[in-house]
Amino acid sequence: MAEKLIGQVIEKDTFRRVILPGDLGGRRLSQQVRDVRQSLVDDLAGLDIADFAQALHRAAVSEREYTI
């Protein structure tokens, strides 16, 4: 279920940022992690639960990994 939740937002630009070499240490990286975490929380909080549950149900009955 978590994989499907993340799949709902992963293609958004917010989650596709490149981390520059100069940002790999210290406060810059920590701040980027905080920013992305907050964006993820915000996006998931706005998720339409009923729509997601229907999509999850469709996946559960149609995707090969769930039908074996």
Backbone as numpy.savetxt, mean C-alpha at the origin, in Angstrom:
# Nx Ny Nz CAx CAy CAz Cx Cy Cz
-4.77 -10.67 2.89 -5.59 -9.49 2.89 -4.72 -8.23 2.89
-3.65 -8.25 3.68 -2.77 -7.07 3.72 -2.15 -6.81 2.35
-1.80 -7.87 1.65 -1.24 -7.72 0.30 -2.24 -7.03 -0.62
-3.49 -7.38 -0.53 -4.53 -6.76 -1.35 -4.75 -5.30 -0.94
-4.70 -5.03 0.36 -4.84 -3.65 0.83 -3.73 -2.78 0.27
-2.51 -3.25 0.38 -1.36 -2.50 -0.13 -1.46 -2.34 -1.64
-1.95 -3.37 -2.32 -2.11 -3.32 -3.76 -3.05 -2.22 -4.22
-3.94 -1.80 -3.34 -4.88 -0.73 -3.67 -4.19 0.62 -3.85
-3.04 0.80 -3.21 -2.40 2.12 -3.22 -0.97 2.14 -3.76
-0.36 1.01 -3.94 1.08 0.95 -4.21 1.49 1.68 -5.49
0.62 1.81 -6.45 1.00 2.46 -7.71 0.92 3.99 -7.65
0.43 4.53 -6.56 0.36 5.99 -6.44 1.77 6.57 -6.35
1.94 7.77 -6.88 3.25 8.42 -6.89 3.87 8.54 -5.50
3.04 8.73 -4.51 3.53 8.86 -3.13 4.38 7.67 -2.72
4.02 6.50 -3.22 4.69 5.27 -2.81 5.73 4.79 -3.83
5.94 5.56 -4.88 6.87 5.17 -5.94 8.09 6.08 -5.99
8.32 6.85 -4.96 9.45 7.77 -4.93 10.78 7.03 -4.88
11.77 7.59 -5.54 13.12 7.06 -5.50 13.82 7.68 -4.29
14.54 6.86 -3.57 15.33 7.37 -2.45 16.72 7.67 -2.98
17.11 8.92 -2.92 18.41 9.35 -3.43 19.52 8.91 -2.47
20.71 8.65 -3.01 21.82 8.21 -2.15 22.07 9.13 -0.96
21.93 10.42 -1.15 22.15 11.36 -0.06 21.09 11.30 1.02
19.97 10.62 0.72 18.87 10.52 1.68 18.84 9.19 2.42
19.87 8.38 2.25 19.86 7.04 2.82 20.21 6.97 4.31
20.63 8.04 4.86 21.00 7.99 6.26 20.33 9.06 7.08
20.39 8.83 8.35 19.96 9.84 9.31 18.53 10.30 9.21
18.35 11.58 9.45 17.02 12.16 9.57 16.24 12.16 8.26
16.93 12.33 7.14 16.22 12.39 5.86 15.47 11.10 5.59
16.13 9.97 5.77 15.48 8.69 5.54 14.36 8.46 6.55
14.62 8.78 7.80 13.59 8.63 8.83 12.36 9.46 8.50
12.56 10.67 8.02 11.43 11.53 7.67 10.67 10.97 6.47
11.40 10.44 5.50 10.72 9.84 4.35 9.88 8.65 4.77
10.41 7.83 5.68 9.65 6.69 6.19 8.39 7.18 6.90
8.52 8.21 7.72 7.35 8.78 8.41 6.32 9.29 7.41
6.79 9.99 6.38 5.87 10.55 5.38 5.12 9.47 4.62
5.84 8.44 4.21 5.20 7.35 3.46 4.24 6.58 4.37
4.65 6.34 5.60 3.76 5.65 6.54 2.47 6.43 6.73
2.58 7.75 6.91 1.39 8.57 7.10 0.51 8.56 5.86
1.12 8.62 4.69 0.35 8.55 3.44 -0.38 7.22 3.33
0.28 6.15 3.71 -0.35 4.83 3.68 -1.53 4.76 4.65
-1.33 5.25 5.84 -2.41 5.28 6.84 -3.59 6.10 6.32
-3.31 7.28 5.76 -4.36 8.14 5.24 -5.13 7.47 4.11
-4.40 6.86 3.17 -5.05 6.19 2.05 -5.92 5.02 2.52
-5.38 4.23 3.42 -6.15 3.08 3.91 -7.36 3.52 4.73
-7.23 4.63 5.45 -8.37 5.14 6.22 -9.51 5.58 5.31
-9.18 6.01 4.10 -10.20 6.45 3.16 -10.73 5.34 2.27
-10.28 4.13 2.47 -10.69 3.00 1.65 -12.16 2.68 1.86
-12.86 2.45 0.76 -14.26 2.02 0.84 -14.27 0.54 1.21
-14.62 0.24 2.44 -14.55 -1.12 2.97 -15.45 -2.08 2.20
-16.65 -1.66 1.87 -17.57 -2.53 1.14 -17.02 -2.89 -0.24
-16.49 -1.90 -0.95 -15.90 -2.17 -2.26 -14.69 -3.09 -2.14
-13.87 -2.83 -1.15 -12.69 -3.67 -0.96 -13.10 -5.10 -0.62
-14.08 -5.26 0.23 -14.54 -6.60 0.61 -15.06 -7.36 -0.61
-15.79 -6.67 -1.49 -16.27 -7.33 -2.71 -15.11 -7.74 -3.60
-14.13 -6.87 -3.77 -12.96 -7.20 -4.58 -12.18 -8.37 -3.97
-12.07 -8.39 -2.67 -11.39 -9.48 -1.98 -12.13 -10.79 -2.19
-13.44 -10.74 -2.12 -14.25 -11.93 -2.35 -14.04 -12.45 -3.77
-14.09 -11.54 -4.76 -13.88 -11.96 -6.16 -12.51 -12.60 -6.32
-11.50 -12.02 -5.71 -10.15 -12.57 -5.81 -10.08 -13.95 -5.15
-10.74 -14.09 -4.03 -10.69 -15.36 -3.29 -11.31 -16.50 -4.08
-12.30 -16.23 -4.88 -12.94 -17.30 -5.64 -12.38 -17.46 -7.05
-11.57 -16.51 -7.49 -11.10 -16.60 -8.86 -9.59 -16.79 -9.03
-8.80 -16.34 -8.08 -7.36 -16.45 -8.24 -6.89 -17.86 -7.92
-6.02 -18.33 -8.74 -5.53 -19.72 -8.64 -5.00 -20.06 -7.26
-4.23 -19.17 -6.66 -3.65 -19.49 -5.36 -4.70 -19.72 -4.29
-5.91 -19.21 -4.49 -6.97 -19.40 -3.50 -7.88 -20.57 -3.82
-7.76 -21.12 -5.02 -8.69 -22.18 -5.41 -8.08 -23.57 -5.33
-6.80 -23.65 -5.02 -6.15 -24.96 -4.95 -6.26 -25.51 -3.55
